[in-house]
Amino acid sequence: MGVKKKTFDLLRNFRAGVEGNILELKRAFGVSKASWKGSGRRRT
């Protein structure tokens, strides 16, 4: 891929931090799925 190890490590840690923040917010607000996708029921 041609990325230096230092850059790769920084980006990996940044991504892990972002995913951790998203998980923390989902836990705090009780969100498990995106509400705009619906509940799986079909409208007829």
PAFI-168368 format. One record per residue (C-alpha): residue in one letter; x, y, z. Coordinates in steps of 0.2 Angstrom, whole numbers, padded with zeros to 4 digits, always signed. Layout:
<sites>
AXYZ;...
</sites>
This chain:
<sites>
M+0000+0000+0000;G+0015+0011+0002;V+0010+0019+0019;K+0023+0022+0032;K+0021+0012+0048;K+0019+0028+0058;T+0006+0035+0047;F-0003+0018+0047;D-0003+0017+0066;L-0010+0035+0067;L-0024+0032+0055;R-0028+0015+0064;N-0029+0023+0081;F-0039+0037+0074;R-0052+0025+0067;A-0053+0015+0083;G-0056+0031+0092;V-0070+0036+0081;E-0078+0019+0081;G-0077+0019+0100;N-0086+0036+0101;I-0100+0030+0090;L-0102+0015+0101;E-0102+0025+0116;L-0116+0037+0109;K-0126+0022+0103;R-0125+0014+0121;A-0130+0031+0129;F-0145+0034+0118;G-0150+0016+0116;V-0149+0016+0097;S-0146-0001+0089;K-0152+0001+0071;A-0154+0016+0059;S-0172+0021+0061;W-0174+0027+0043;K-0172+0008+0037;G-0188+0004+0045;S-0192-0011+0057;G-0192-0024+0043;R-0211-0024+0040;R-0217-0022+0023;R-0231-0010+0019;T-0244-0016+0008;
</sites>
